[in-house]
């Protein structure tokens, strides 16, 4: 007995052109999101990933990956703005669970809890919210070293009191040993406008090529339908 196997694919060309244009539109959407996030603190660009089967299954074969390269670090003059010169993420406790972010714009509430801009607690390396043992009179009394240790100046004892260590992890949740934390700085996106514009060109060309093919096929189909109608 002989068994013959294989993959055979025959499909209407118009449908294939529409599917290809859909894929290119999704890629353009990712590029537009990157450009829109250029000036956002902590934003990381998305890189489209096209699988080998995308031409057959359309957008279901399209995915994306996060570019985790460090973005542009700029001085903010705010002692509660924290960033990292190396790769890593802060852990934030949200109602939806723990979320990772590069946005280190923090603040303190009246009880000394360290929060992000959405009032969600910032977690320590022990997985618990960071709370200062002493509520400072001024944010400049909060000191964060390069390892992420958070301390606060106690004017009663004239000493620094440790509040905890920032829970800085990688994308897999593993602790980052050398985050190189910088206090008083913000990290803006790692998006390069020039590179994004360069990436647009081949996508637009592919879209236009598939569009032209679709129009040609549509015109030919209309002619066939018209001729069939006249014969009947």
C-alpha positions as CSV (number, residue, x, y, z in Angstrom):
1,X,0.0,0.0,0.0
2,X,1.3,3.5,-0.9
3,X,0.3,6.6,1.0
4,X,0.7,10.0,-0.6
5,X,0.6,13.0,1.6
6,X,1.2,16.7,1.2
7,X,-0.2,20.2,1.4
8,X,-2.1,21.5,-1.6
9,X,-3.5,25.0,-1.8
10,X,-5.7,26.5,-4.5
11,X,-7.7,29.6,-3.8
12,X,-9.3,32.5,-5.5
13,X,-6.7,35.2,-6.2
14,X,-9.0,38.0,-5.0
15,X,-9.4,36.5,-1.6
16,X,-5.6,36.1,-1.3
17,X,-5.1,39.8,-2.2
18,X,-7.6,40.9,0.4
19,X,-5.9,38.7,3.0
20,X,-2.5,40.2,2.1
21,X,-3.9,43.8,2.4
22,X,-5.4,42.9,5.8
23,X,-2.0,41.8,7.0
24,X,-0.2,44.9,5.7
25,X,-2.9,47.1,7.4
26,X,-2.2,45.4,10.7
27,X,1.5,46.0,10.3
28,X,0.9,49.6,9.5
29,X,-1.2,49.8,12.7
30,X,1.7,48.6,14.8
31,X,4.0,51.2,13.1
32,X,1.5,53.9,13.8
33,X,1.3,52.9,17.5
34,X,5.1,53.1,17.7
35,X,5.2,56.6,16.2
36,X,2.3,57.7,18.6
37,X,4.3,56.4,21.5
38,X,7.5,58.2,20.7
39,X,7.2,60.8,23.5
40,X,5.6,58.4,26.0
41,X,7.5,57.6,29.2
42,X,8.2,53.8,29.5
43,X,6.8,53.0,26.0
44,X,8.4,50.1,24.2
45,X,8.0,49.6,20.5
46,X,6.4,46.6,19.0
47,X,8.0,44.7,16.2
48,X,5.7,42.7,13.8
49,X,6.6,39.0,13.4
50,X,5.3,37.4,10.2
51,X,5.2,33.6,10.2
52,X,5.8,31.5,7.1
53,X,2.1,30.6,6.9
54,X,0.8,34.1,7.0
55,X,0.1,34.1,3.2
56,X,-2.3,31.3,3.8
57,X,-3.9,32.1,7.1
58,X,-3.8,35.9,7.0
59,X,-3.6,38.0,10.2
60,X,-3.7,34.8,12.3
61,X,-0.1,34.2,11.3
62,X,0.9,37.7,12.3
63,X,2.2,38.4,15.8
64,X,4.4,40.9,17.5
65,X,7.3,41.1,19.9
66,X,8.3,43.8,22.3
67,X,11.6,45.6,21.7
68,X,13.1,45.7,25.2
69,X,16.1,47.9,24.4
70,X,16.5,50.8,26.8
71,X,15.0,54.1,25.5
72,X,16.0,57.7,25.9
73,X,16.8,58.7,29.5
74,X,16.3,62.3,30.4
75,X,16.6,64.3,33.6
76,X,13.3,65.2,35.2
77,X,14.4,67.0,38.4
78,X,11.8,65.0,40.3
79,X,13.3,62.7,43.0
80,X,10.4,60.3,42.7
81,X,11.0,59.7,39.0
82,X,12.9,56.4,38.8
83,X,14.3,54.7,35.8
84,X,16.8,52.0,34.9
85,X,19.8,52.2,32.6
86,X,19.6,48.4,32.0
87,X,16.8,46.1,30.9
88,X,14.1,45.4,33.5
89,X,10.6,46.2,34.7
90,X,9.0,47.7,37.8
91,X,6.3,45.6,39.4
92,X,3.0,47.3,40.0
93,X,0.0,45.8,41.9
94,X,-3.2,46.6,40.0
95,X,-6.8,45.3,40.4
96,X,-6.0,43.0,37.4
97,X,-2.9,41.6,39.1
98,X,0.8,42.4,39.0
99,X,1.8,44.3,35.9
100,X,5.3,45.1,34.6
101,X,6.3,48.6,33.4
102,X,9.2,50.8,32.5
103,X,7.3,53.9,33.6
104,X,8.9,54.9,36.9
105,X,7.0,58.1,37.6
106,X,6.1,57.5,41.2
107,X,4.5,59.5,44.0
108,X,3.8,59.2,47.7
109,X,0.4,59.3,49.5
110,X,-0.1,60.8,52.9
111,X,0.7,57.5,54.6
112,X,4.0,57.1,52.8
113,X,2.9,54.4,50.3
114,X,4.9,54.5,47.0
115,X,2.4,54.6,44.1
116,X,2.5,55.0,40.4
117,X,0.5,57.7,38.6
118,X,-2.7,55.5,38.6
119,X,-2.4,55.2,42.4
120,X,-1.4,51.5,42.2
121,X,1.2,50.3,44.8
122,X,4.8,49.8,43.7
123,X,6.0,46.3,44.8
124,X,9.3,45.5,46.5
125,X,11.5,42.5,45.7
126,X,9.6,40.6,48.4
127,X,6.3,41.1,46.4
128,X,4.7,43.5,48.9
129,X,3.9,47.2,48.5
130,X,6.6,49.6,49.5
131,X,5.7,51.9,52.4
132,X,8.1,54.4,53.8
133,X,8.5,54.0,57.6
134,X,8.8,57.8,57.8
135,X,6.6,60.2,55.8
136,X,9.1,62.8,54.4
137,X,8.5,66.5,54.5
138,X,10.0,66.8,51.0
139,X,10.4,64.2,48.2
140,X,14.1,65.0,48.2
141,X,14.4,63.1,51.5
142,X,13.7,59.9,49.6
143,X,16.9,58.2,48.3
144,X,17.1,55.4,45.8
145,X,20.4,53.8,45.1
146,X,21.6,52.1,41.9
147,X,20.5,48.7,43.2
148,X,16.9,49.9,43.8
149,X,17.1,50.2,47.6
150,X,14.6,52.8,48.8
151,X,15.5,54.8,51.9
152,X,14.1,57.9,53.6
153,X,15.7,60.5,55.8
154,X,14.4,60.5,59.4
155,X,14.9,63.9,60.8
156,X,14.3,62.7,64.4
157,X,17.3,60.3,64.3
158,X,19.2,62.1,61.5
159,X,19.6,58.8,59.7
160,X,18.5,57.1,56.5
161,X,15.9,54.4,57.2
162,X,15.4,51.6,54.6
163,X,11.9,51.1,53.2
164,X,12.7,48.2,50.9
165,X,14.1,47.3,47.5
166,X,12.3,47.9,44.3
167,X,11.1,44.7,42.8
168,X,12.8,44.9,39.4
169,X,12.4,41.8,37.2
170,X,12.9,40.8,33.6
171,X,10.1,39.9,31.1
172,X,10.1,36.4,32.6
173,X,9.7,37.6,36.2
174,X,13.3,36.8,37.2
175,X,15.0,39.4,39.4
176,X,17.4,41.7,37.7
177,X,20.6,41.8,39.8
178,X,22.1,45.0,38.3
179,X,19.3,47.3,37.1
180,X,21.5,50.5,37.4
181,X,18.6,52.5,38.8
182,X,18.8,56.3,38.3
183,X,16.8,58.7,40.5
184,X,15.4,61.9,39.1
185,X,15.2,60.6,35.5
186,X,12.5,59.4,33.1
187,X,13.0,56.9,30.3
188,X,11.1,57.9,27.1
189,X,10.3,55.4,24.4
190,X,12.9,53.4,22.4
191,X,11.2,54.4,19.2
192,X,13.3,55.8,16.3
193,X,11.0,57.9,14.1
194,X,13.4,57.6,11.2
195,X,13.4,53.8,11.4
196,X,9.7,53.6,11.7
197,X,9.2,55.8,8.6
198,X,11.7,53.6,6.7
199,X,9.7,50.5,7.8
200,X,6.5,52.0,6.3
201,X,7.8,52.1,2.7
202,X,8.0,48.4,1.9
203,X,4.7,47.8,3.7
204,X,2.9,50.5,1.7
205,X,4.5,49.1,-1.5
206,X,3.2,45.6,-0.7
207,X,-0.2,46.9,0.1
208,X,-0.4,48.9,-3.2
209,X,0.8,45.9,-5.2
210,X,-1.9,43.6,-3.7
211,X,-4.5,46.4,-4.2
212,X,-3.6,46.6,-7.9
213,X,-3.8,42.8,-8.3
214,X,-7.2,42.9,-6.6
215,X,-8.4,45.7,-9.0
216,X,-7.2,43.8,-12.1
217,X,-8.9,40.6,-10.9
218,X,-12.1,42.4,-10.0
219,X,-12.1,44.0,-13.5
220,X,-11.6,40.7,-15.2
221,X,-14.3,39.1,-13.1
222,X,-16.7,41.9,-14.1
223,X,-15.9,41.3,-17.7
224,X,-16.6,37.5,-17.4
225,X,-19.9,38.2,-15.6
226,X,-20.9,40.7,-18.3
227,X,-20.0,38.2,-21.1
228,X,-21.9,35.4,-19.4
229,X,-24.9,37.7,-19.1
230,X,-24.8,38.7,-22.8
231,X,-24.6,35.0,-23.9
232,X,-27.6,34.0,-21.8
